Amino acid sequence: MYEACPDCGQHYEPEVGFYWGAMYVSYGFSVGIVVLVGVLLYYLAHDPPVWVYVSTVAAAVLLLTPLLFRYARAVMLYFFGGVHYKPPR
């Protein structure tokens, strides 16, 4: 990850340890994925065995981990870092 934005110069880490809070945001995203996949399996697969729930949820979370990591950091930066994105016109 760059230290600063190459276009606008925005520093990506406002203070040391700033992104430790992103773990909580990522955890919230993971809980949402677990609930969504569980509900979808219940209704679409007609309540399969427990091992299907566990393996499907684990695979979904593992596959989405890179996205969760990036979006959790972006949410943390936007909500708590005082960054406001202004796209070019």
PDB file of N, CA, C and O in Angstrom, chain B, residues numbered from 101:
ATOM      1  N   MET B 101       0.847  -1.176   0.000  1.00  0.00           N
ATOM      2  CA  MET B 101       0.000   0.000   0.000  1.00  0.00           C
ATOM      3  C   MET B 101       0.890   1.236   0.000  1.00  0.00           C
ATOM      4  O   MET B 101       1.899   1.287   0.703  1.00  0.00           O
ATOM      5  N   TYR B 102       0.516   2.207  -0.775  1.00  0.00           N
ATOM      6  CA  TYR B 102       1.269   3.457  -0.814  1.00  0.00           C
ATOM      7  C   TYR B 102       1.173   4.188   0.519  1.00  0.00           C
ATOM      8  O   TYR B 102       0.199   4.026   1.254  1.00  0.00           O
ATOM      9  N   GLU B 103       2.192   4.998   0.830  1.00  0.00           N
ATOM     10  CA  GLU B 103       2.120   5.823   2.038  1.00  0.00           C
ATOM     11  C   GLU B 103       1.163   6.987   1.847  1.00  0.00           C
ATOM     12  O   GLU B 103       0.487   7.419   2.780  1.00  0.00           O
ATOM     13  N   ALA B 104       1.121   7.490   0.604  1.00  0.00           N
ATOM     14  CA  ALA B 104       0.234   8.621   0.293  1.00  0.00           C
ATOM     15  C   ALA B 104      -0.347   8.417  -1.106  1.00  0.00           C
ATOM     16  O   ALA B 104       0.219   7.694  -1.926  1.00  0.00           O
ATOM     17  N   CYS B 105      -1.462   9.054  -1.359  1.00  0.00           N
ATOM     18  CA  CYS B 105      -2.118   8.971  -2.659  1.00  0.00           C
ATOM     19  C   CYS B 105      -1.243   9.643  -3.717  1.00  0.00           C
ATOM     20  O   CYS B 105      -0.806  10.777  -3.520  1.00  0.00           O
ATOM     21  N   PRO B 106      -0.981   8.962  -4.838  1.00  0.00           N
ATOM     22  CA  PRO B 106      -0.143   9.576  -5.861  1.00  0.00           C
ATOM     23  C   PRO B 106      -0.812  10.771  -6.543  1.00  0.00           C
ATOM     24  O   PRO B 106      -0.116  11.612  -7.111  1.00  0.00           O
ATOM     25  N   ASP B 107      -2.129  10.865  -6.504  1.00  0.00           N
ATOM     26  CA  ASP B 107      -2.823  11.972  -7.161  1.00  0.00           C
ATOM     27  C   ASP B 107      -2.986  13.197  -6.267  1.00  0.00           C
ATOM     28  O   ASP B 107      -2.627  14.311  -6.649  1.00  0.00           O
ATOM     29  N   CYS B 108      -3.538  12.972  -5.057  1.00  0.00           N
ATOM     30  CA  CYS B 108      -3.855  14.124  -4.209  1.00  0.00           C
ATOM     31  C   CYS B 108      -2.900  14.307  -3.031  1.00  0.00           C
ATOM     32  O   CYS B 108      -2.910  15.357  -2.389  1.00  0.00           O
ATOM     33  N   GLY B 109      -2.068  13.292  -2.735  1.00  0.00           N
ATOM     34  CA  GLY B 109      -1.119  13.411  -1.639  1.00  0.00           C
ATOM     35  C   GLY B 109      -1.687  13.090  -0.266  1.00  0.00           C
ATOM     36  O   GLY B 109      -1.009  13.299   0.740  1.00  0.00           O
ATOM     37  N   GLN B 110      -2.922  12.584  -0.199  1.00  0.00           N
ATOM     38  CA  GLN B 110      -3.548  12.214   1.082  1.00  0.00           C
ATOM     39  C   GLN B 110      -2.730  11.114   1.749  1.00  0.00           C
ATOM     40  O   GLN B 110      -2.476  10.070   1.148  1.00  0.00           O
ATOM     41  N   HIS B 111      -2.317  11.352   2.996  1.00  0.00           N
ATOM     42  CA  HIS B 111      -1.560  10.357   3.756  1.00  0.00           C
ATOM     43  C   HIS B 111      -2.526   9.285   4.238  1.00  0.00           C
ATOM     44  O   HIS B 111      -3.547   9.597   4.851  1.00  0.00           O
ATOM     45  N   TYR B 112      -2.207   8.020   3.963  1.00  0.00           N
ATOM     46  CA  TYR B 112      -3.140   6.927   4.245  1.00  0.00           C
ATOM     47  C   TYR B 112      -3.139   6.455   5.693  1.00  0.00           C
ATOM     48  O   TYR B 112      -4.072   5.769   6.109  1.00  0.00           O
ATOM     49  N   GLU B 113      -2.130   6.797   6.462  1.00  0.00           N
ATOM     50  CA  GLU B 113      -2.114   6.377   7.862  1.00  0.00           C
ATOM     51  C   GLU B 113      -1.999   7.614   8.745  1.00  0.00           C
ATOM     52  O   GLU B 113      -0.895   8.088   9.015  1.00  0.00           O
ATOM     53  N   PRO B 114      -3.141   8.138   9.198  1.00  0.00           N
ATOM     54  CA  PRO B 114      -3.125   9.379   9.971  1.00  0.00           C
ATOM     55  C   PRO B 114      -2.309   9.289  11.258  1.00  0.00           C
ATOM     56  O   PRO B 114      -1.709  10.282  11.671  1.00  0.00           O
ATOM     57  N   GLU B 115      -2.274   8.145  11.888  1.00  0.00           N
ATOM     58  CA  GLU B 115      -1.472   7.963  13.106  1.00  0.00           C
ATOM     59  C   GLU B 115      -1.074   6.504  13.213  1.00  0.00           C
ATOM     60  O   GLU B 115      -1.661   5.643  12.558  1.00  0.00           O
ATOM     61  N   VAL B 116      -0.098   6.232  14.021  1.00  0.00           N
ATOM     62  CA  VAL B 116       0.389   4.867  14.196  1.00  0.00           C
ATOM     63  C   VAL B 116      -0.707   4.011  14.829  1.00  0.00           C
ATOM     64  O   VAL B 116      -1.306   4.406  15.829  1.00  0.00           O
ATOM     65  N   GLY B 117      -0.965   2.850  14.253  1.00  0.00           N
ATOM     66  CA  GLY B 117      -1.981   1.949  14.775  1.00  0.00           C
ATOM     67  C   GLY B 117      -3.398   2.346  14.426  1.00  0.00           C
ATOM     68  O   GLY B 117      -4.349   1.816  15.000  1.00  0.00           O
ATOM     69  N   PHE B 118      -3.558   3.277  13.488  1.00  0.00           N
ATOM     70  CA  PHE B 118      -4.896   3.760  13.134  1.00  0.00           C
ATOM     71  C   PHE B 118      -5.807   2.636  12.652  1.00  0.00           C
ATOM     72  O   PHE B 118      -7.000   2.627  12.957  1.00  0.00           O
ATOM     73  N   TYR B 119      -5.248   1.690  11.902  1.00  0.00           N
ATOM     74  CA  TYR B 119      -6.071   0.652  11.290  1.00  0.00           C
ATOM     75  C   TYR B 119      -6.338  -0.544  12.195  1.00  0.00           C
ATOM     76  O   TYR B 119      -6.909  -1.535  11.739  1.00  0.00           O
ATOM     77  N   TRP B 120      -5.948  -0.482  13.440  1.00  0.00           N
ATOM     78  CA  TRP B 120      -6.304  -1.571  14.356  1.00  0.00           C
ATOM     79  C   TRP B 120      -7.819  -1.641  14.503  1.00  0.00           C
ATOM     80  O   TRP B 120      -8.372  -2.725  14.684  1.00  0.00           O
ATOM     81  N   GLY B 121      -8.482  -0.523  14.430  1.00  0.00           N
ATOM     82  CA  GLY B 121      -9.938  -0.496  14.513  1.00  0.00           C
ATOM     83  C   GLY B 121     -10.603  -1.127  13.306  1.00  0.00           C
ATOM     84  O   GLY B 121     -11.768  -1.520  13.375  1.00  0.00           O
ATOM     85  N   ALA B 122      -9.877  -1.229  12.195  1.00  0.00           N
ATOM     86  CA  ALA B 122     -10.429  -1.852  10.989  1.00  0.00           C
ATOM     87  C   ALA B 122     -10.699  -3.338  11.215  1.00  0.00           C
ATOM     88  O   ALA B 122     -11.496  -3.940  10.495  1.00  0.00           O
ATOM     89  N   MET B 123     -10.046  -3.927  12.202  1.00  0.00           N
ATOM     90  CA  MET B 123     -10.329  -5.334  12.527  1.00  0.00           C
ATOM     91  C   MET B 123     -11.776  -5.500  12.966  1.00  0.00           C
ATOM     92  O   MET B 123     -12.411  -6.503  12.644  1.00  0.00           O
ATOM     93  N   TYR B 124     -12.297  -4.530  13.693  1.00  0.00           N
ATOM     94  CA  TYR B 124     -13.684  -4.596  14.143  1.00  0.00           C
ATOM     95  C   TYR B 124     -14.648  -4.405  12.980  1.00  0.00           C
ATOM     96  O   TYR B 124     -15.698  -5.046  12.921  1.00  0.00           O
ATOM     97  N   VAL B 125     -14.287  -3.523  12.059  1.00  0.00           N
ATOM     98  CA  VAL B 125     -15.106  -3.320  10.868  1.00  0.00           C
ATOM     99  C   VAL B 125     -15.115  -4.593  10.028  1.00  0.00           C
ATOM    100  O   VAL B 125     -16.165  -5.015   9.542  1.00  0.00           O
ATOM    101  N   SER B 126     -13.940  -5.203   9.859  1.00  0.00           N
ATOM    102  CA  SER B 126     -13.836  -6.447   9.109  1.00  0.00           C
ATOM    103  C   SER B 126     -14.624  -7.566   9.783  1.00  0.00           C
ATOM    104  O   SER B 126     -15.243  -8.390   9.109  1.00  0.00           O
ATOM    105  N   TYR B 127     -14.600  -7.592  11.102  1.00  0.00           N
ATOM    106  CA  TYR B 127     -15.381  -8.580  11.841  1.00  0.00           C
ATOM    107  C   TYR B 127     -16.876  -8.394  11.573  1.00  0.00           C
ATOM    108  O   TYR B 127     -17.604  -9.372  11.399  1.00  0.00           O
ATOM    109  N   GLY B 128     -17.328  -7.151  11.540  1.00  0.00           N
ATOM    110  CA  GLY B 128     -18.733  -6.884  11.229  1.00  0.00           C
ATOM    111  C   GLY B 128     -19.100  -7.341   9.831  1.00  0.00           C
ATOM    112  O   GLY B 128     -20.173  -7.908   9.624  1.00  0.00           O
ATOM    113  N   PHE B 129     -18.210  -7.096   8.857  1.00  0.00           N
ATOM    114  CA  PHE B 129     -18.437  -7.584   7.499  1.00  0.00           C
ATOM    115  C   PHE B 129     -18.516  -9.109   7.482  1.00  0.00           C
ATOM    116  O   PHE B 129     -19.374  -9.682   6.812  1.00  0.00           O
ATOM    117  N   SER B 130     -17.625  -9.760   8.215  1.00  0.00           N
ATOM    118  CA  SER B 130     -17.613 -11.228   8.255  1.00  0.00           C
ATOM    119  C   SER B 130     -18.896 -11.782   8.866  1.00  0.00           C
ATOM    120  O   SER B 130     -19.440 -12.774   8.380  1.00  0.00           O
ATOM    121  N   VAL B 131     -19.372 -11.153   9.915  1.00  0.00           N
ATOM    122  CA  VAL B 131     -20.628 -11.589  10.533  1.00  0.00           C
ATOM    123  C   VAL B 131     -21.768 -11.458   9.542  1.00  0.00           C
ATOM    124  O   VAL B 131     -22.622 -12.340   9.456  1.00  0.00           O
ATOM    125  N   GLY B 132     -21.789 -10.363   8.793  1.00  0.00           N
ATOM    126  CA  GLY B 132     -22.819 -10.186   7.772  1.00  0.00           C
ATOM    127  C   GLY B 132     -22.765 -11.269   6.707  1.00  0.00           C
ATOM    128  O   GLY B 132     -23.806 -11.754   6.265  1.00  0.00           O
ATOM    129  N   ILE B 133     -21.564 -11.655   6.291  1.00  0.00           N
ATOM    130  CA  ILE B 133     -21.411 -12.717   5.299  1.00  0.00           C
ATOM    131  C   ILE B 133     -21.881 -14.053   5.865  1.00  0.00           C
ATOM    132  O   ILE B 133     -22.558 -14.818   5.179  1.00  0.00           O
ATOM    133  N   VAL B 134     -21.526 -14.329   7.108  1.00  0.00           N
ATOM    134  CA  VAL B 134     -21.950 -15.582   7.740  1.00  0.00           C
ATOM    135  C   VAL B 134     -23.470 -15.666   7.809  1.00  0.00           C
ATOM    136  O   VAL B 134     -24.054 -16.703   7.495  1.00  0.00           O
ATOM    137  N   VAL B 135     -24.099 -14.590   8.214  1.00  0.00           N
ATOM    138  CA  VAL B 135     -25.565 -14.579   8.312  1.00  0.00           C
ATOM    139  C   VAL B 135     -26.197 -14.719   6.927  1.00  0.00           C
ATOM    140  O   VAL B 135     -27.129 -15.502   6.744  1.00  0.00           O
ATOM    141  N   LEU B 136     -25.698 -13.968   5.966  1.00  0.00           N
ATOM    142  CA  LEU B 136     -26.250 -14.014   4.614  1.00  0.00           C
ATOM    143  C   LEU B 136     -26.106 -15.400   3.990  1.00  0.00           C
ATOM    144  O   LEU B 136     -27.066 -15.930   3.431  1.00  0.00           O
ATOM    145  N   VAL B 137     -24.922 -15.988   4.079  1.00  0.00           N
ATOM    146  CA  VAL B 137     -24.703 -17.325   3.509  1.00  0.00           C
ATOM    147  C   VAL B 137     -25.541 -18.363   4.247  1.00  0.00           C
ATOM    148  O   VAL B 137     -26.091 -19.270   3.622  1.00  0.00           O
ATOM    149  N   GLY B 138     -25.642 -18.240   5.558  1.00  0.00           N
ATOM    150  CA  GLY B 138     -26.456 -19.177   6.329  1.00  0.00           C
ATOM    151  C   GLY B 138     -27.923 -19.129   5.951  1.00  0.00           C
ATOM    152  O   GLY B 138     -28.564 -20.167   5.791  1.00  0.00           O
ATOM    153  N   VAL B 139     -28.454 -17.926   5.807  1.00  0.00           N
ATOM    154  CA  VAL B 139     -29.862 -17.784   5.436  1.00  0.00           C
ATOM    155  C   VAL B 139     -30.092 -18.290   4.005  1.00  0.00           C
ATOM    156  O   VAL B 139     -31.074 -18.980   3.735  1.00  0.00           O
ATOM    157  N   LEU B 140     -29.178 -17.941   3.096  1.00  0.00           N
ATOM    158  CA  LEU B 140     -29.310 -18.423   1.725  1.00  0.00           C
ATOM    159  C   LEU B 140     -29.259 -19.953   1.643  1.00  0.00           C
ATOM    160  O   LEU B 140     -30.031 -20.566   0.905  1.00  0.00           O
ATOM    161  N   LEU B 141     -28.346 -20.561   2.404  1.00  0.00           N
ATOM    162  CA  LEU B 141     -28.274 -22.026   2.408  1.00  0.00           C
ATOM    163  C   LEU B 141     -29.545 -22.638   2.977  1.00  0.00           C
ATOM    164  O   LEU B 141     -30.037 -23.649   2.476  1.00  0.00           O
ATOM    165  N   TYR B 142     -30.067 -22.024   4.018  1.00  0.00           N
ATOM    166  CA  TYR B 142     -31.270 -22.567   4.647  1.00  0.00           C
ATOM    167  C   TYR B 142     -32.440 -22.589   3.665  1.00  0.00           C
ATOM    168  O   TYR B 142     -33.164 -23.579   3.566  1.00  0.00           O
ATOM    169  N   TYR B 143     -32.612 -21.489   2.945  1.00  0.00           N
ATOM    170  CA  TYR B 143     -33.767 -21.405   2.048  1.00  0.00           C
ATOM    171  C   TYR B 143     -33.522 -22.035   0.681  1.00  0.00           C
ATOM    172  O   TYR B 143     -34.433 -22.640   0.117  1.00  0.00           O
ATOM    173  N   LEU B 144     -32.316 -21.907   0.137  1.00  0.00           N
ATOM    174  CA  LEU B 144     -32.060 -22.421  -1.204  1.00  0.00           C
ATOM    175  C   LEU B 144     -31.662 -23.897  -1.227  1.00  0.00           C
ATOM    176  O   LEU B 144     -31.947 -24.604  -2.194  1.00  0.00           O
ATOM    177  N   ALA B 145     -31.000 -24.361  -0.159  1.00  0.00           N
ATOM    178  CA  ALA B 145     -30.570 -25.767  -0.114  1.00  0.00           C
ATOM    179  C   ALA B 145     -31.446 -26.588   0.829  1.00  0.00           C
ATOM    180  O   ALA B 145     -31.153 -27.756   1.086  1.00  0.00           O
ATOM    181  N   HIS B 146     -32.510 -25.990   1.342  1.00  0.00           N
ATOM    182  CA  HIS B 146     -33.485 -26.689   2.204  1.00  0.00           C
ATOM    183  C   HIS B 146     -32.846 -27.295   3.445  1.00  0.00           C
ATOM    184  O   HIS B 146     -32.962 -28.494   3.697  1.00  0.00           O
ATOM    185  N   ASP B 147     -32.172 -26.450   4.212  1.00  0.00           N
ATOM    186  CA  ASP B 147     -31.560 -26.812   5.497  1.00  0.00           C
ATOM    187  C   ASP B 147     -30.633 -28.020   5.378  1.00  0.00           C
ATOM    188  O   ASP B 147     -30.974 -29.107   5.845  1.00  0.00           O
ATOM    189  N   PRO B 148     -29.452 -27.842   4.752  1.00  0.00           N
ATOM    190  CA  PRO B 148     -28.509 -28.952   4.605  1.00  0.00           C
ATOM    191  C   PRO B 148     -27.854 -29.310   5.945  1.00  0.00           C
ATOM    192  O   PRO B 148     -28.081 -28.627   6.944  1.00  0.00           O
ATOM    193  N   PRO B 149     -27.045 -30.376   5.971  1.00  0.00           N
ATOM    194  CA  PRO B 149     -26.342 -30.749   7.214  1.00  0.00           C
ATOM    195  C   PRO B 149     -25.388 -29.639   7.683  1.00  0.00           C
ATOM    196  O   PRO B 149     -25.029 -28.746   6.916  1.00  0.00           O
ATOM    197  N   VAL B 150     -24.997 -29.717   8.930  1.00  0.00           N
ATOM    198  CA  VAL B 150     -24.154 -28.684   9.543  1.00  0.00           C
ATOM    199  C   VAL B 150     -22.817 -28.542   8.821  1.00  0.00           C
ATOM    200  O   VAL B 150     -22.325 -27.425   8.661  1.00  0.00           O
ATOM    201  N   TRP B 151     -22.222 -29.643   8.384  1.00  0.00           N
ATOM    202  CA  TRP B 151     -20.915 -29.556   7.723  1.00  0.00           C
ATOM    203  C   TRP B 151     -20.985 -28.736   6.439  1.00  0.00           C
ATOM    204  O   TRP B 151     -19.996 -28.116   6.049  1.00  0.00           O
ATOM    205  N   VAL B 152     -22.144 -28.724   5.778  1.00  0.00           N
ATOM    206  CA  VAL B 152     -22.303 -27.906   4.575  1.00  0.00           C
ATOM    207  C   VAL B 152     -22.314 -26.422   4.954  1.00  0.00           C
ATOM    208  O   VAL B 152     -21.706 -25.600   4.269  1.00  0.00           O
ATOM    209  N   TYR B 153     -23.000 -26.087   6.039  1.00  0.00           N
ATOM    210  CA  TYR B 153     -22.991 -24.710   6.524  1.00  0.00           C
ATOM    211  C   TYR B 153     -21.561 -24.253   6.836  1.00  0.00           C
ATOM    212  O   TYR B 153     -21.111 -23.204   6.375  1.00  0.00           O
ATOM    213  N   VAL B 154     -20.873 -25.060   7.619  1.00  0.00           N
ATOM    214  CA  VAL B 154     -19.534 -24.689   8.074  1.00  0.00           C
ATOM    215  C   VAL B 154     -18.572 -24.544   6.901  1.00  0.00           C
ATOM    216  O   VAL B 154     -17.838 -23.560   6.817  1.00  0.00           O
ATOM    217  N   SER B 155     -18.575 -25.510   6.007  1.00  0.00           N
ATOM    218  CA  SER B 155     -17.629 -25.456   4.893  1.00  0.00           C
ATOM    219  C   SER B 155     -17.961 -24.327   3.918  1.00  0.00           C
ATOM    220  O   SER B 155     -17.049 -23.681   3.400  1.00  0.00           O
ATOM    221  N   THR B 156     -19.225 -24.077   3.660  1.00  0.00           N
ATOM    222  CA  THR B 156     -19.608 -23.003   2.737  1.00  0.00           C
ATOM    223  C   THR B 156     -19.303 -21.634   3.321  1.00  0.00           C
ATOM    224  O   THR B 156     -18.786 -20.763   2.622  1.00  0.00           O
ATOM    225  N   VAL B 157     -19.614 -21.436   4.575  1.00  0.00           N
ATOM    226  CA  VAL B 157     -19.332 -20.156   5.227  1.00  0.00           C
ATOM    227  C   VAL B 157     -17.831 -19.920   5.307  1.00  0.00           C
ATOM    228  O   VAL B 157     -17.364 -18.812   5.046  1.00  0.00           O
ATOM    229  N   ALA B 158     -17.070 -20.951   5.665  1.00  0.00           N
ATOM    230  CA  ALA B 158     -15.613 -20.807   5.748  1.00  0.00           C
ATOM    231  C   ALA B 158     -15.019 -20.473   4.382  1.00  0.00           C
ATOM    232  O   ALA B 158     -14.143 -19.613   4.281  1.00  0.00           O
ATOM    233  N   ALA B 159     -15.484 -21.140   3.340  1.00  0.00           N
ATOM    234  CA  ALA B 159     -14.981 -20.857   1.997  1.00  0.00           C
ATOM    235  C   ALA B 159     -15.332 -19.439   1.560  1.00  0.00           C
ATOM    236  O   ALA B 159     -14.505 -18.747   0.966  1.00  0.00           O
ATOM    237  N   ALA B 160     -16.550 -19.007   1.851  1.00  0.00           N
ATOM    238  CA  ALA B 160     -16.974 -17.656   1.459  1.00  0.00           C
ATOM    239  C   ALA B 160     -16.134 -16.593   2.164  1.00  0.00           C
ATOM    240  O   ALA B 160     -15.687 -15.633   1.536  1.00  0.00           O
ATOM    241  N   VAL B 161     -15.924 -16.760   3.450  1.00  0.00           N
ATOM    242  CA  VAL B 161     -15.141 -15.771   4.202  1.00  0.00           C
ATOM    243  C   VAL B 161     -13.682 -15.778   3.745  1.00  0.00           C
ATOM    244  O   VAL B 161     -13.077 -14.716   3.604  1.00  0.00           O
ATOM    245  N   LEU B 162     -13.115 -16.954   3.515  1.00  0.00           N
ATOM    246  CA  LEU B 162     -11.727 -17.018   3.056  1.00  0.00           C
ATOM    247  C   LEU B 162     -11.555 -16.410   1.668  1.00  0.00           C
ATOM    248  O   LEU B 162     -10.564 -15.728   1.407  1.00  0.00           O
ATOM    249  N   LEU B 163     -12.501 -16.650   0.789  1.00  0.00           N
ATOM    250  CA  LEU B 163     -12.401 -16.087  -0.557  1.00  0.00           C
ATOM    251  C   LEU B 163     -12.585 -14.572  -0.564  1.00  0.00           C
ATOM    252  O   LEU B 163     -11.999 -13.877  -1.395  1.00  0.00           O
ATOM    253  N   LEU B 164     -13.386 -14.067   0.347  1.00  0.00           N
ATOM    254  CA  LEU B 164     -13.661 -12.632   0.391  1.00  0.00           C
ATOM    255  C   LEU B 164     -12.730 -11.849   1.313  1.00  0.00           C
ATOM    256  O   LEU B 164     -12.870 -10.633   1.442  1.00  0.00           O
ATOM    257  N   THR B 165     -11.786 -12.526   1.952  1.00  0.00           N
ATOM    258  CA  THR B 165     -10.891 -11.858   2.892  1.00  0.00           C
ATOM    259  C   THR B 165     -10.123 -10.690   2.276  1.00  0.00           C
ATOM    260  O   THR B 165     -10.037  -9.640   2.914  1.00  0.00           O
ATOM    261  N   PRO B 166      -9.561 -10.814   1.071  1.00  0.00           N
ATOM    262  CA  PRO B 166      -8.861  -9.635   0.509  1.00  0.00           C
ATOM    263  C   PRO B 166      -9.783  -8.420   0.336  1.00  0.00           C
ATOM    264  O   PRO B 166      -9.370  -7.288   0.592  1.00  0.00           O
ATOM    265  N   LEU B 167     -11.011  -8.649  -0.091  1.00  0.00           N
ATOM    266  CA  LEU B 167     -11.955  -7.536  -0.220  1.00  0.00           C
ATOM    267  C   LEU B 167     -12.348  -6.974   1.142  1.00  0.00           C
ATOM    268  O   LEU B 167     -12.444  -5.759   1.315  1.00  0.00           O
ATOM    269  N   LEU B 168     -12.573  -7.861   2.103  1.00  0.00           N
ATOM    270  CA  LEU B 168     -12.933  -7.406   3.450  1.00  0.00           C
ATOM    271  C   LEU B 168     -11.826  -6.537   4.040  1.00  0.00           C
ATOM    272  O   LEU B 168     -12.097  -5.515   4.670  1.00  0.00           O
ATOM    273  N   PHE B 169     -10.584  -6.950   3.832  1.00  0.00           N
ATOM    274  CA  PHE B 169      -9.443  -6.206   4.359  1.00  0.00           C
ATOM    275  C   PHE B 169      -9.399  -4.801   3.771  1.00  0.00           C
ATOM    276  O   PHE B 169      -9.253  -3.821   4.501  1.00  0.00           O
ATOM    277  N   ARG B 170      -9.525  -4.708   2.458  1.00  0.00           N
ATOM    278  CA  ARG B 170      -9.445  -3.407   1.796  1.00  0.00           C
ATOM    279  C   ARG B 170     -10.626  -2.505   2.152  1.00  0.00           C
ATOM    280  O   ARG B 170     -10.442  -1.321   2.437  1.00  0.00           O
ATOM    281  N   TYR B 171     -11.833  -3.061   2.134  1.00  0.00           N
ATOM    282  CA  TYR B 171     -13.003  -2.242   2.432  1.00  0.00           C
ATOM    283  C   TYR B 171     -13.058  -1.837   3.904  1.00  0.00           C
ATOM    284  O   TYR B 171     -13.537  -0.750   4.223  1.00  0.00           O
ATOM    285  N   ALA B 172     -12.584  -2.677   4.786  1.00  0.00           N
ATOM    286  CA  ALA B 172     -12.557  -2.319   6.208  1.00  0.00           C
ATOM    287  C   ALA B 172     -11.608  -1.141   6.431  1.00  0.00           C
ATOM    288  O   ALA B 172     -11.912  -0.235   7.207  1.00  0.00           O
ATOM    289  N   ARG B 173     -10.464  -1.154   5.754  1.00  0.00           N
ATOM    290  CA  ARG B 173      -9.529  -0.036   5.877  1.00  0.00           C
ATOM    291  C   ARG B 173     -10.121   1.234   5.260  1.00  0.00           C
ATOM    292  O   ARG B 173      -9.951   2.323   5.807  1.00  0.00           O
ATOM    293  N   ALA B 174     -10.812   1.100   4.132  1.00  0.00           N
ATOM    294  CA  ALA B 174     -11.414   2.268   3.493  1.00  0.00           C
ATOM    295  C   ALA B 174     -12.515   2.865   4.368  1.00  0.00           C
ATOM    296  O   ALA B 174     -12.603   4.084   4.512  1.00  0.00           O
ATOM    297  N   VAL B 175     -13.353   2.008   4.952  1.00  0.00           N
ATOM    298  CA  VAL B 175     -14.413   2.488   5.847  1.00  0.00           C
ATOM    299  C   VAL B 175     -13.800   3.186   7.055  1.00  0.00           C
ATOM    300  O   VAL B 175     -14.277   4.236   7.484  1.00  0.00           O
ATOM    301  N   MET B 176     -12.752   2.603   7.591  1.00  0.00           N
ATOM    302  CA  MET B 176     -12.078   3.203   8.743  1.00  0.00           C
ATOM    303  C   MET B 176     -11.509   4.575   8.381  1.00  0.00           C
ATOM    304  O   MET B 176     -11.625   5.522   9.159  1.00  0.00           O
ATOM    305  N   LEU B 177     -10.901   4.679   7.211  1.00  0.00           N
ATOM    306  CA  LEU B 177     -10.311   5.941   6.791  1.00  0.00           C
ATOM    307  C   LEU B 177     -11.375   7.001   6.529  1.00  0.00           C
ATOM    308  O   LEU B 177     -11.190   8.159   6.904  1.00  0.00           O
ATOM    309  N   TYR B 178     -12.474   6.632   5.898  1.00  0.00           N
ATOM    310  CA  TYR B 178     -13.521   7.600   5.586  1.00  0.00           C
ATOM    311  C   TYR B 178     -14.287   8.057   6.825  1.00  0.00           C
ATOM    312  O   TYR B 178     -14.549   9.249   6.985  1.00  0.00           O
ATOM    313  N   PHE B 179     -14.648   7.115   7.708  1.00  0.00           N
ATOM    314  CA  PHE B 179     -15.469   7.492   8.853  1.00  0.00           C
ATOM    315  C   PHE B 179     -14.680   8.118   9.993  1.00  0.00           C
ATOM    316  O   PHE B 179     -15.190   8.999  10.685  1.00  0.00           O
ATOM    317  N   PHE B 180     -13.438   7.672  10.198  1.00  0.00           N
ATOM    318  CA  PHE B 180     -12.696   8.132  11.367  1.00  0.00           C
ATOM    319  C   PHE B 180     -11.430   8.911  11.024  1.00  0.00           C
ATOM    320  O   PHE B 180     -10.783   9.457  11.918  1.00  0.00           O
ATOM    321  N   GLY B 181     -11.066   8.970   9.743  1.00  0.00           N
ATOM    322  CA  GLY B 181      -9.849   9.657   9.350  1.00  0.00           C
ATOM    323  C   GLY B 181     -10.064  11.052   8.794  1.00  0.00           C
ATOM    324  O   GLY B 181      -9.102  11.765   8.508  1.00  0.00           O
ATOM    325  N   GLY B 182     -11.322  11.444   8.641  1.00  0.00           N
ATOM    326  CA  GLY B 182     -11.612  12.774   8.136  1.00  0.00           C
ATOM    327  C   GLY B 182     -11.339  12.947   6.664  1.00  0.00           C
ATOM    328  O   GLY B 182     -11.091  14.065   6.213  1.00  0.00           O
ATOM    329  N   VAL B 183     -11.378  11.862   5.894  1.00  0.00           N
ATOM    330  CA  VAL B 183     -11.125  11.924   4.455  1.00  0.00           C
ATOM    331  C   VAL B 183     -12.451  12.034   3.727  1.00  0.00           C
ATOM    332  O   VAL B 183     -13.401  11.322   4.052  1.00  0.00           O
ATOM    333  N   HIS B 184     -12.521  12.911   2.755  1.00  0.00           N
ATOM    334  CA  HIS B 184     -13.725  13.069   1.941  1.00  0.00           C
ATOM    335  C   HIS B 184     -13.320  12.966   0.491  1.00  0.00           C
ATOM    336  O   HIS B 184     -12.533  13.781   0.008  1.00  0.00           O
ATOM    337  N   TYR B 185     -13.836  11.992  -0.204  1.00  0.00           N
ATOM    338  CA  TYR B 185     -13.487  11.763  -1.595  1.00  0.00           C
ATOM    339  C   TYR B 185     -14.233  12.727  -2.492  1.00  0.00           C
ATOM    340  O   TYR B 185     -15.456  12.834  -2.408  1.00  0.00           O
ATOM    341  N   LYS B 186     -13.518  13.424  -3.342  1.00  0.00           N
ATOM    342  CA  LYS B 186     -14.116  14.343  -4.311  1.00  0.00           C
ATOM    343  C   LYS B 186     -13.639  13.920  -5.685  1.00  0.00           C
ATOM    344  O   LYS B 186     -12.528  14.260  -6.090  1.00  0.00           O
ATOM    345  N   PRO B 187     -14.478  13.174  -6.414  1.00  0.00           N
ATOM    346  CA  PRO B 187     -14.052  12.699  -7.738  1.00  0.00           C
ATOM    347  C   PRO B 187     -13.866  13.867  -8.711  1.00  0.00           C
ATOM    348  O   PRO B 187     -14.548  14.887  -8.608  1.00  0.00           O
ATOM    349  N   PRO B 188     -12.941  13.704  -9.649  1.00  0.00           N
ATOM    350  CA  PRO B 188     -12.749  14.761 -10.642  1.00  0.00           C
ATOM    351  C   PRO B 188     -13.956  14.846 -11.572  1.00  0.00           C
ATOM    352  O   PRO B 188     -14.615  13.844 -11.847  1.00  0.00           O
ATOM    353  N   ARG B 189     -14.231  16.040 -12.045  1.00  0.00           N
ATOM    354  CA  ARG B 189     -15.402  16.232 -12.913  1.00  0.00           C
ATOM    355  C   ARG B 189     -15.047  16.051 -14.345  1.00  0.00           C
ATOM    356  O   ARG B 189     -15.909  16.176 -15.215  1.00  0.00           O
TER     357      ARG B 189
END
